[in-house]
Amino acid sequence: MYYLHKRCAELELTPHLNHPFHPQHLLTLLPKSAYHCTWKCDFCQRSSSGFVYHCGPCNFNLHINCALLQSSIAPNFPTSLHQHPLFFSQDHNDEVNRDCSGCMKPLFGPIYYCSDCYPSDKCFFILHKQCAEVPLEINHPYDRRKHPLTLLPKRPTHLHNCSCYLCKIKWEGFVYSCSFCKIELPLDDFFSPQTITTANHEHPWTLLSRQRSFVCDFCGTTGDCSHYICAICDLLVHKNCISLPRNILITRHHHVVSHSYSLQQQDELCRICYEEVDTRYGSYHCSASGCNYIAHVHCATNKAVWDGKSIPEDYDERSMEALDESINWITDVVEEMSFGEITVTVEIKHAYHDHNLRLTFSGEMNDDGQCDGCMRTVSTPFYSCEQCKFFLHKECAELPRNKRHPFHKHLLTLTKSNTNFYASCSACGRLHHGFSYKCNDGDCRQFFECDIRCILLSDTLEHPSHEHSLFLVHNFSANCNACRRKSDPWNMAYRCTKRCDFTLDLECATLPLTARYKHDRHPLTLTCFDDFDPSQHYCDLCEYERDPNDWFYYCAECDNTLHSGCAFGDLPFLKIGSNLDKSFFGKHPHPFTIVKTIWDCPPCKICGEVCNRITYSKNPNNSI
């Protein structure tokens, strides 16, 4: 079936387009992306699977709505704030789902934007109209010496251990600055009104137009910029903290948490960052009976943890809980068996397979059998199809349709990948087939897809490699203790709750604790410390030297040692026997098949090395 909105059908779309967002090349109109079922617009960052204006050489994509935005060149914008000319758009129809580069708040209304920055610098420069038209110099009561404050496109560099308010909140937008008096005023403070009245507090808040150090009663952090006072309650707060929502739902806890600016209890550890919460000041806590969950305000309202939506005062806790009690994709129970008082479902219909699936409780399994949900080797109990080679672990068949998870702030939906394509897990980066949880929130700026191995993790981790518990951190860059690779700054990792210098990236955190080796009758154990003789630092499979600092798999009885990569291969979670679209390797005219290598497998056509475990082939007899 093929559907179009009436307005989409009536749009006058040219097959080719010169566009200021991508002036280097002509954009071509396509009914869908040339490479993926879903794609992301490079201007508004929303995901889509519909019409796209596409540049092949740059893999640049534009929604048709973004491509048709009416804009004009903005004259006389100060070059001290931005080096490129800006375009002005009176109405972007809420297509641009980004923050203003000046005040760091979500965009709305008329905007100014730069069409040169993304192609050249891979960054975006977009401003609210009011932020683009602020004066370059102001006089402000903060500076008692009456110096003018100068508008800067970014705040001056501070020492790495600076504890000022702007460093604590990691401010990145425009600031008014006086270098003589060491005063910096963000645009948000420049727009501050003299009084603020909110429903969250019974008295009005009054602006104090003096810069002085204080501790915010609502969040517990220091500040030295615009702050507001409630003289009746004797409270000093940051401007942004005035609008803190009373009740929110975060990814790290299954109950609603509520804001309070004073708790009559001893200090506790924040359950997000595992540092102490000073309960004399504001925090988010759980008021459910018997639950002592507590978190810093800045931890609970972090964009990676909270979706920005508040929960109304008259919410029903039971209805909030019900959001997590979603049903699975088992569409029909065909047969059940009773064992005493226990009833077991032995035959089912599942939404992601055409035939009935029957339960196997026990028995020997062939190593080639893969669960079509998690792509791991099949183990009992599992469901299988008697007509084709389709297997599902019982726990994979019963996975919920929708799930909240600490890795992502929006609700995730269980989907199944097309085996002609592959997916990349947003958590660990591995390529995979099978089931995954995806974010389908239309306002989400992040394309998020998580495989089943990672979705089984939580926000804390007990791992045999370390004596203390580990906790999940977002946007954290450090060297992993297992593989010693440095993660990208936007990635997730696990850190030690006791602040030991120990970090695990998600790929290493999901390594199985045991592995099988065809020349060993015992399972090999994941080993984190190597005190072997240096002459033994070799992998028994690939026969290359092994770095003693990297984790490996070892059988003490047979003295077999494998690299972690050799134990499972480079592509352990792609479906053996599936065909990949020929675009997987851009210069080859035929599709590829995922195969298990054999002892006389020819070397890889790209790297020249003999492949281990799993590889791509034009057909089962020829390596690429």
C-alpha positions as CSV (number, residue, x, y, z in Angstrom):
1,M,0.0,0.0,0.0
2,Y,1.2,3.6,-0.8
3,Y,-0.2,6.6,1.1
4,L,0.3,10.4,0.7
5,H,-1.2,13.3,2.6
6,K,-3.2,15.5,0.2
7,R,-0.8,18.4,0.9
8,C,2.3,16.1,0.1
9,A,0.7,14.9,-3.1
10,E,0.1,18.6,-4.2
11,L,3.6,19.8,-3.4
12,E,5.5,21.1,-6.4
13,L,8.7,19.2,-5.8
14,T,11.5,19.5,-8.3
15,P,13.5,16.4,-9.1
16,H,16.8,18.3,-8.4
17,L,17.4,21.2,-6.1
18,N,20.1,23.7,-5.4
19,H,19.8,24.4,-1.6
20,P,21.7,26.8,0.7
21,F,21.9,24.1,3.4
22,H,24.1,22.1,1.1
23,P,25.6,24.4,-1.6
24,Q,28.4,22.0,-2.7
25,H,26.2,19.7,-4.7
26,L,22.8,19.3,-6.3
27,L,20.2,17.4,-4.2
28,T,18.1,14.7,-5.8
29,L,14.5,13.9,-4.8
30,L,14.2,10.2,-3.8
31,P,11.1,8.3,-2.5
32,K,13.3,6.9,0.3
33,S,16.9,7.0,1.4
34,A,19.4,5.3,-0.9
35,Y,21.1,3.3,1.9
36,H,18.7,2.7,4.8
37,C,15.0,2.1,5.5
38,T,15.1,5.0,7.9
39,W,17.3,8.1,7.7
40,K,17.9,11.3,9.6
41,C,17.5,14.8,8.2
42,D,20.8,16.7,8.5
43,F,19.1,20.0,9.3
44,C,16.3,19.2,11.8
45,Q,17.8,15.8,13.0
46,R,14.4,14.0,12.9
47,S,14.3,10.4,11.6
48,S,12.1,9.6,8.7
49,S,11.5,6.9,6.0
50,G,9.6,9.2,3.5
51,F,10.6,11.4,0.6
52,V,14.2,12.8,0.9
53,Y,16.3,15.3,-1.0
54,H,19.6,13.4,-1.1
55,C,23.3,14.1,-2.0
56,G,25.0,10.8,-2.8
57,P,28.7,11.9,-2.5
58,C,28.1,13.5,0.9
59,N,25.3,11.2,2.2
60,F,23.4,14.4,3.0
61,N,19.6,14.2,3.5
62,L,16.9,16.8,3.8
63,H,13.2,16.4,4.7
64,I,11.0,17.9,2.1
65,N,9.6,20.3,4.7
66,C,13.1,21.5,5.6
67,A,14.1,21.8,1.9
68,L,11.0,24.0,1.3
69,L,11.6,26.4,4.2
70,Q,11.3,30.0,3.1
71,S,14.4,32.0,4.0
72,S,16.4,35.1,3.0
73,I,19.9,36.4,3.6
74,A,20.1,38.4,6.9
75,P,22.1,41.6,6.3
76,N,24.6,43.1,8.7
77,F,24.9,40.3,11.2
78,P,28.0,41.1,13.4
79,T,31.1,39.1,12.2
80,S,32.4,39.2,15.7
81,L,29.7,36.7,16.6
82,H,29.8,34.5,13.5
83,Q,32.1,34.4,10.5
84,H,29.5,33.3,7.9
85,P,26.4,35.1,6.5
86,L,23.1,34.0,8.1
87,F,19.8,33.2,6.6
88,F,16.5,34.4,8.2
89,S,13.4,32.2,8.4
90,Q,10.2,33.8,9.7
91,D,8.5,30.4,10.3
92,H,10.2,27.0,10.4
93,N,7.0,25.2,11.4
94,D,8.8,23.6,14.4
95,E,10.9,21.6,12.0
96,V,14.2,22.6,13.5
97,N,14.5,20.4,16.6
98,R,17.6,22.0,18.1
99,D,18.7,24.4,20.8
100,C,19.6,28.1,20.1
101,S,23.3,28.6,19.9
102,G,23.0,31.8,21.9
103,C,20.7,31.0,24.9
104,M,20.9,27.2,24.6
105,K,17.1,26.9,24.8
106,P,14.8,25.0,22.3
107,L,14.1,26.9,19.1
108,F,10.7,28.5,18.4
109,G,9.4,31.3,16.2
110,P,11.6,33.2,13.7
111,I,15.2,32.0,13.5
112,Y,18.6,32.9,12.0
113,Y,20.7,30.0,10.7
114,C,24.1,29.4,9.0
115,S,24.1,27.2,6.0
116,D,28.0,26.9,5.9
117,C,28.8,25.4,9.3
118,Y,27.4,21.9,9.0
119,P,29.1,20.9,5.7
120,S,32.5,22.4,6.7
121,D,32.7,22.1,10.5
122,K,30.0,19.5,11.2
123,C,28.4,21.9,13.6
124,F,25.2,24.0,13.7
125,F,24.7,27.7,14.3
126,I,21.1,28.7,14.8
127,L,19.7,31.6,16.8
128,H,16.3,32.8,18.0
129,K,15.5,36.1,16.4
130,Q,15.6,37.8,19.8
131,C,19.1,36.3,20.6
132,A,20.4,37.4,17.2
133,E,19.3,41.0,17.7
134,V,20.6,41.6,21.3
135,P,23.0,44.6,21.6
136,L,26.8,44.0,21.4
137,E,27.4,45.9,24.6
138,I,25.3,46.6,27.7
139,N,25.6,48.3,31.1
140,H,24.5,46.1,33.9
141,P,24.0,46.5,37.7
142,Y,26.3,43.4,38.2
143,D,29.4,45.5,37.3
144,R,29.6,48.1,40.0
145,R,32.5,49.7,38.3
146,K,30.2,50.6,35.4
147,H,32.2,49.0,32.7
148,P,30.2,47.9,29.6
149,L,29.8,44.2,29.2
150,T,30.7,42.9,25.7
151,L,28.8,40.1,24.0
152,L,31.0,37.1,23.2
153,P,30.0,34.0,21.1
154,K,31.5,31.8,23.8
155,R,32.6,32.3,27.3
156,P,36.4,32.8,28.0
157,T,38.4,29.7,28.8
158,H,38.5,28.8,32.5
159,L,40.9,26.5,34.4
160,H,39.9,22.9,34.2
161,N,39.0,22.7,37.9
162,C,37.0,26.0,37.9
163,S,34.0,25.9,40.2
164,C,32.1,28.9,38.9
165,Y,28.4,28.6,38.0
166,L,29.0,28.6,34.2
167,C,31.6,25.8,34.5
168,K,29.3,23.8,36.7
169,I,26.4,23.9,34.3
170,K,28.8,23.6,31.3
171,W,27.5,26.7,29.6
172,E,28.2,26.8,25.9
173,G,26.2,29.8,24.5
174,F,26.7,33.5,24.2
175,V,27.8,35.5,27.3
176,Y,28.2,39.2,28.2
177,S,31.6,39.6,29.7
178,C,33.8,42.2,31.5
179,S,37.4,40.9,31.5
180,F,38.5,43.5,34.0
181,C,35.9,42.5,36.6
182,K,35.7,38.8,35.8
183,I,31.9,39.1,35.2
184,E,30.1,36.8,32.8
185,L,26.4,37.0,32.1
186,P,24.7,34.4,29.9
187,L,21.8,35.5,27.6
188,D,19.3,33.7,29.8
189,D,20.3,36.1,32.6
190,F,20.2,39.1,30.3
191,F,16.5,38.3,29.6
192,S,15.7,37.8,33.3
193,P,12.5,39.7,34.4
194,Q,12.4,41.6,37.8
195,T,9.8,39.2,39.3
196,I,8.6,35.7,38.5
197,T,5.4,34.0,39.7
198,T,4.9,30.3,39.3
199,A,2.4,27.7,40.4
200,N,5.1,25.7,42.2
201,H,5.6,28.4,44.8
202,E,3.0,30.5,46.6
203,H,5.1,33.7,46.7
204,P,6.6,35.8,43.9
205,W,10.4,35.6,43.2
206,T,12.4,38.8,43.1
207,L,15.6,39.3,41.0
208,L,18.7,40.3,42.9
209,S,20.8,42.4,40.5
210,R,24.1,41.9,42.3
211,Q,26.6,39.2,41.5
212,R,27.5,37.3,44.6
213,S,28.3,33.7,45.4
214,F,25.4,31.7,46.9
215,V,24.1,28.1,47.3
216,C,20.8,27.5,45.5
217,D,18.2,26.2,47.9
218,F,16.4,24.2,45.1
219,C,19.4,22.4,43.6
220,G,22.2,22.6,46.2
221,T,24.9,23.9,43.8
222,T,26.7,27.2,44.0
223,G,26.0,30.2,41.7
224,D,27.3,33.7,41.1
225,C,25.0,34.9,38.4
226,S,21.3,36.1,38.4
227,H,19.5,34.7,41.3
228,Y,16.0,35.2,42.8
229,I,14.9,35.5,46.3
230,C,11.7,34.7,48.2
231,A,12.1,37.0,51.2
232,I,9.1,35.4,53.0
233,C,10.5,31.9,52.8
234,D,14.2,33.0,53.0
235,L,15.1,31.1,49.8
236,L,17.8,31.9,47.2
237,V,17.5,30.1,43.9
238,H,18.9,30.1,40.3
239,K,16.5,31.4,37.7
240,N,16.3,28.1,36.0
241,C,15.5,26.3,39.2
242,I,12.4,28.3,39.8
243,S,10.6,26.3,37.1
244,L,11.8,22.9,38.3
245,P,8.8,20.5,38.0
246,R,7.4,19.1,41.1
247,N,7.0,15.5,39.8
248,I,9.0,13.7,37.1
249,L,9.5,10.2,35.7
250,I,13.1,9.4,35.0
251,T,14.8,6.4,33.3
252,R,16.6,5.3,36.4
253,H,13.6,4.6,38.7
254,H,10.3,2.9,38.2
255,H,8.3,5.3,40.5
256,V,7.6,9.0,40.0
257,V,10.2,11.2,41.9
258,S,9.3,14.5,43.5
259,H,11.3,17.7,44.2
260,S,11.7,18.9,47.7
261,Y,14.0,21.7,48.9
262,S,14.4,20.3,52.4
263,L,14.3,16.7,53.7
264,Q,14.4,15.8,57.3
265,Q,16.8,12.9,56.9
266,Q,20.4,12.0,56.8
267,D,22.5,12.6,53.7
268,E,22.2,9.8,51.2
269,L,24.1,8.8,48.1
270,C,22.6,10.0,44.8
271,R,21.4,6.9,42.9
272,I,22.5,8.3,39.6
273,C,26.1,9.6,40.2
274,Y,26.7,7.9,43.6
275,E,28.0,11.0,45.3
276,E,26.5,12.4,48.5
277,V,23.2,14.4,48.4
278,D,23.1,17.3,50.9
279,T,19.5,17.0,52.1
280,R,19.5,20.6,53.5
281,Y,19.0,21.6,49.8
282,G,16.8,20.5,47.0
283,S,16.8,17.0,45.6
284,Y,14.4,14.6,43.9
285,H,13.2,11.7,46.0
286,C,10.7,8.8,45.8
287,S,7.8,9.1,48.2
288,A,6.5,5.5,47.6
289,S,6.2,3.5,50.7
290,G,9.4,1.8,51.7
291,C,11.4,3.3,48.8
292,N,14.4,5.5,49.7
293,Y,15.5,6.5,46.2
294,I,17.1,10.0,46.0
295,A,19.0,11.9,43.3
296,H,20.6,15.3,42.8
297,V,18.5,17.8,41.0
298,H,21.1,18.2,38.2
299,C,21.4,14.4,37.9
300,A,17.6,13.7,37.8
301,T,17.0,16.5,35.2
302,N,19.9,15.6,33.0
303,K,18.8,15.3,29.3
304,A,20.0,11.7,29.1
305,V,17.9,10.7,32.1
306,W,14.7,12.8,31.9
307,D,12.5,13.5,28.8
308,G,11.6,17.0,29.9
309,K,8.0,16.2,30.7
310,S,6.4,16.9,34.1
311,I,3.9,14.7,35.9
312,P,0.7,16.5,37.1
313,E,0.1,16.9,40.8
314,D,-3.0,14.7,40.7
315,Y,-1.3,11.8,39.1
316,D,-2.2,8.2,40.0
317,E,0.9,6.2,40.9
318,R,-0.8,3.0,39.7
319,S,-1.4,4.4,36.3
320,M,2.2,5.5,36.0
321,E,3.4,2.0,36.9
322,A,1.1,0.5,34.3
323,L,3.2,2.1,31.5
324,D,5.9,-0.5,32.2
325,E,3.6,-3.5,32.3
326,S,3.4,-3.8,28.5
327,I,2.4,-7.1,26.9
328,N,4.7,-9.1,24.7
329,W,4.5,-10.1,21.0
330,I,3.0,-13.5,21.6
331,T,-0.2,-13.1,19.7
332,D,-1.8,-16.5,20.5
333,V,-1.3,-19.4,23.0
334,V,-1.9,-22.6,20.9
335,E,-1.2,-25.2,23.6
336,E,-0.5,-25.3,27.3
337,M,0.6,-28.2,29.5
338,S,0.2,-28.6,33.3
339,F,2.9,-29.9,35.6
340,G,1.3,-30.1,39.0
341,E,0.3,-26.6,39.9
342,I,2.5,-25.1,37.1
343,T,1.1,-24.4,33.7
344,V,3.6,-24.0,30.8
345,T,2.9,-22.6,27.4
346,V,4.3,-25.1,24.9
347,E,3.1,-23.8,21.6
348,I,2.6,-20.2,20.5
349,K,2.1,-17.8,17.6
350,H,4.6,-14.9,17.6
351,A,4.2,-11.6,15.7
352,Y,7.7,-11.9,14.2
353,H,7.2,-15.3,12.6
354,D,4.6,-16.8,10.3
355,H,4.4,-20.3,11.7
356,N,3.6,-21.8,15.2
357,L,6.6,-22.1,17.6
358,R,7.0,-25.1,19.9
359,L,8.8,-25.1,23.2
360,T,11.9,-27.3,23.8
361,F,12.8,-27.9,27.5
362,S,16.0,-29.7,27.3
363,G,18.4,-31.6,25.0
364,E,21.7,-31.2,23.2
365,M,22.0,-28.3,20.9
366,N,23.9,-27.8,17.7
367,D,26.4,-24.9,18.0
368,D,25.1,-23.5,14.7
369,G,21.7,-22.8,16.1
370,Q,21.1,-19.0,16.7
371,C,18.3,-17.4,18.6
372,D,16.6,-15.1,16.1
373,G,15.9,-12.6,18.9
374,C,19.3,-12.1,20.6
375,M,21.5,-13.9,18.0
376,R,23.3,-15.8,20.7
377,T,23.7,-19.6,20.5
378,V,20.4,-21.3,21.3
379,S,20.1,-22.8,24.8
380,T,17.1,-24.4,26.5
381,P,14.4,-23.5,27.0
382,F,13.6,-22.2,23.6
383,Y,10.8,-22.0,21.0
384,S,11.4,-23.3,17.5
385,C,9.6,-23.6,14.2
386,E,9.2,-27.2,12.9
387,Q,9.0,-25.9,9.3
388,C,12.0,-23.7,9.1
389,K,15.2,-22.9,11.1
390,F,13.7,-20.2,13.4
391,F,14.6,-20.2,17.1
392,L,13.6,-18.0,20.0
393,H,14.8,-18.3,23.6
394,K,11.8,-18.4,25.8
395,E,12.9,-15.2,27.5
396,C,13.3,-13.5,24.0
397,A,9.8,-14.6,23.0
398,E,8.4,-13.1,26.2
399,L,10.2,-9.7,25.8
400,P,7.7,-6.8,26.3
401,R,6.6,-4.8,23.3
402,N,7.5,-1.5,25.0
403,K,10.1,-0.9,27.6
404,R,11.7,2.0,29.6
405,H,15.4,1.7,29.9
406,P,18.3,3.6,31.6
407,F,20.1,3.9,28.3
408,H,17.5,6.2,26.7
409,K,14.9,8.7,28.0
410,H,12.0,7.8,25.7
411,L,9.9,4.7,25.6
412,L,11.5,1.9,23.4
413,T,9.6,-0.5,21.2
414,L,10.6,-4.0,20.3
415,T,11.2,-4.5,16.6
416,K,12.9,-7.2,14.3
417,S,15.5,-6.3,11.7
418,N,15.4,-7.2,8.1
419,T,18.1,-9.8,7.5
420,N,19.0,-8.2,4.2
421,F,20.3,-5.2,6.2
422,Y,22.1,-5.0,9.5
423,A,21.7,-2.7,12.4
424,S,24.2,-1.1,14.7
425,C,23.5,-1.1,18.4
426,S,23.6,2.5,19.8
427,A,24.9,1.2,23.1
428,C,27.8,-1.1,22.2
429,G,28.2,-0.3,18.5
430,R,28.1,-4.0,17.4
431,L,26.4,-5.0,14.1
432,H,23.5,-7.3,14.6
433,H,20.4,-8.9,13.2
434,G,17.4,-10.1,15.2
435,F,15.4,-8.1,17.8
436,S,16.2,-4.6,19.0
437,Y,14.5,-1.9,20.9
438,K,14.0,1.4,19.0
439,C,12.9,4.9,20.0
440,N,9.9,6.0,17.9
441,D,9.5,9.4,19.6
442,G,9.0,11.9,16.8
443,D,10.8,14.7,18.8
444,C,13.8,12.6,19.7
445,R,17.0,14.1,18.3
446,Q,18.9,10.8,18.7
447,F,18.4,7.7,16.5
448,F,18.5,5.1,19.2
449,E,18.4,1.3,18.6
450,C,19.6,-1.2,21.3
451,D,20.2,-4.9,20.8
452,I,18.9,-7.5,23.2
453,R,22.2,-8.2,24.9
454,C,22.5,-4.5,25.9
455,I,18.9,-4.1,26.8
456,L,19.3,-6.7,29.5
457,L,21.8,-4.5,31.3
458,S,20.6,-2.0,34.0
459,D,21.9,1.2,35.5
460,T,24.2,-0.7,37.9
461,L,26.4,-3.7,37.2
462,E,28.1,-6.3,39.3
463,H,31.1,-7.7,37.3
464,P,33.6,-10.3,38.4
465,S,36.4,-8.1,37.0
466,H,36.0,-5.6,39.8
467,E,35.4,-5.7,43.5
468,H,32.9,-2.8,43.7
469,S,29.6,-2.2,42.0
470,L,29.6,-0.2,38.8
471,F,27.1,2.5,37.7
472,L,26.0,3.8,34.3
473,V,27.3,7.2,33.1
474,H,26.3,9.0,29.9
475,N,28.5,11.2,27.7
476,F,31.6,9.9,29.3
477,S,35.0,9.4,27.7
478,A,37.7,7.3,29.3
479,N,39.9,4.3,28.5
480,C,38.1,0.9,29.1
481,N,40.0,-1.3,31.5
482,A,39.1,-4.4,29.4
483,C,40.2,-3.4,25.9
484,R,41.9,0.0,26.8
485,R,40.1,1.8,23.9
486,K,39.1,5.3,24.6
487,S,35.4,5.8,24.2
488,D,33.8,8.7,22.3
489,P,32.6,11.5,24.6
490,W,28.9,10.9,23.7
491,N,29.0,7.2,24.6
492,M,27.9,5.4,27.7
493,A,30.1,3.4,30.1
494,Y,30.1,1.8,33.5
495,R,32.2,3.4,36.3
496,C,33.1,2.3,39.8
497,T,30.7,3.6,42.5
498,K,33.6,4.0,44.9
499,R,35.5,6.1,42.3
500,C,38.2,3.6,41.6
501,D,39.9,4.3,38.3
502,F,37.9,1.5,36.7
503,T,35.7,1.9,33.5
504,L,34.0,-0.6,31.3
505,D,32.6,0.3,27.9
506,L,29.3,-1.4,26.8
507,E,30.9,-3.8,24.4
508,C,33.2,-5.2,27.1
509,A,30.5,-5.1,29.7
510,T,28.4,-7.5,27.6
511,L,31.1,-10.0,26.9
512,P,29.9,-13.5,27.9
513,L,31.6,-14.9,31.0
514,T,32.3,-18.2,29.1
515,A,33.0,-19.2,25.5
516,R,33.3,-22.5,23.6
517,Y,36.3,-23.6,21.6
518,K,36.0,-26.5,19.2
519,H,39.3,-28.0,20.4
520,D,38.4,-27.9,24.1
521,R,35.8,-30.0,25.8
522,H,35.5,-27.4,28.6
523,P,34.0,-23.9,28.5
524,L,36.7,-21.2,28.4
525,T,36.3,-18.5,31.2
526,L,36.6,-14.8,30.7
527,T,39.9,-13.8,32.4
528,C,40.8,-10.3,33.4
529,F,44.3,-10.7,34.8
530,D,47.3,-12.3,33.2
531,D,50.2,-13.5,35.3
532,F,51.3,-16.1,32.8
533,D,54.9,-16.5,31.5
534,P,55.4,-14.0,28.6
535,S,56.1,-17.0,26.3
536,Q,52.5,-18.0,26.8
537,H,51.0,-14.7,25.5
538,Y,49.6,-16.2,22.3
539,C,46.1,-17.0,21.1
540,D,45.6,-20.7,20.3
541,L,43.2,-19.9,17.5
542,C,44.8,-17.2,15.4
543,E,48.3,-17.9,16.8
544,Y,49.1,-14.2,17.0
545,E,50.6,-12.7,20.1
546,R,48.2,-11.6,22.9
547,D,48.5,-8.4,24.8
548,P,48.6,-9.4,28.5
549,N,46.7,-6.3,29.5
550,D,43.6,-7.2,27.4
551,W,40.9,-9.6,28.6
552,F,41.0,-13.1,27.2
553,Y,39.3,-16.5,27.4
554,Y,41.1,-19.3,29.1
555,C,40.7,-23.0,30.0
556,A,42.9,-23.9,33.0
557,E,42.6,-27.7,32.5
558,C,43.6,-27.7,28.8
559,D,45.7,-24.5,28.9
560,N,43.9,-23.0,25.9
561,T,43.8,-19.3,25.5
562,L,41.8,-17.1,23.0
563,H,41.6,-13.5,22.2
564,S,38.1,-12.3,23.1
565,G,37.6,-11.4,19.4
566,C,38.7,-14.8,18.3
567,A,36.4,-16.5,20.7
568,F,33.3,-15.1,19.0
569,G,34.5,-13.7,15.7
570,D,34.2,-10.2,14.3
571,L,30.5,-10.6,13.5
572,P,29.0,-12.9,16.1
573,F,25.5,-11.4,16.1
574,L,24.7,-11.5,12.4
575,K,22.4,-14.3,11.2
576,I,24.4,-17.2,9.6
577,G,23.0,-17.8,6.1
578,S,21.4,-14.4,5.7
579,N,22.1,-12.3,2.6
580,L,23.3,-8.7,2.9
581,D,22.3,-6.1,0.3
582,K,25.1,-5.5,-2.1
583,S,25.4,-1.9,-0.8
584,F,27.1,-3.3,2.3
585,F,30.3,-3.2,0.2
586,G,29.8,-0.4,-2.2
587,K,32.0,-1.6,-5.1
588,H,30.8,-5.2,-5.4
589,P,27.9,-6.0,-7.7
590,H,26.5,-9.0,-5.9
591,P,24.8,-9.6,-2.5
592,F,26.8,-11.2,0.3
593,T,26.0,-14.2,2.5
594,I,27.0,-14.6,6.1
595,V,28.8,-17.9,6.5
596,K,30.9,-19.8,9.0
597,T,34.4,-20.2,7.9
598,I,36.0,-23.7,7.5
599,W,39.6,-24.8,8.1
600,D,40.7,-24.2,4.4
601,C,38.9,-20.8,4.0
602,P,40.8,-18.6,1.6
603,P,42.1,-15.2,2.9
604,C,40.0,-12.1,3.0
605,K,40.1,-10.1,-0.3
606,I,40.3,-6.8,1.7
607,C,42.8,-7.3,4.5
608,G,44.6,-10.5,3.3
609,E,44.1,-12.3,6.6
610,V,42.4,-15.6,7.2
611,C,39.0,-15.0,8.7
612,N,37.9,-16.6,12.0
613,R,34.5,-17.8,12.8
614,I,32.1,-15.7,10.7
615,T,32.7,-13.9,7.4
616,Y,31.0,-12.6,4.3
617,S,30.9,-14.6,1.0
618,K,29.6,-14.2,-2.5
619,N,28.4,-17.8,-2.0
620,P,29.3,-20.4,0.6
621,N,32.4,-21.5,-1.3
622,N,34.2,-18.2,-2.0
623,S,35.5,-15.7,0.6
624,I,35.3,-12.0,-0.4
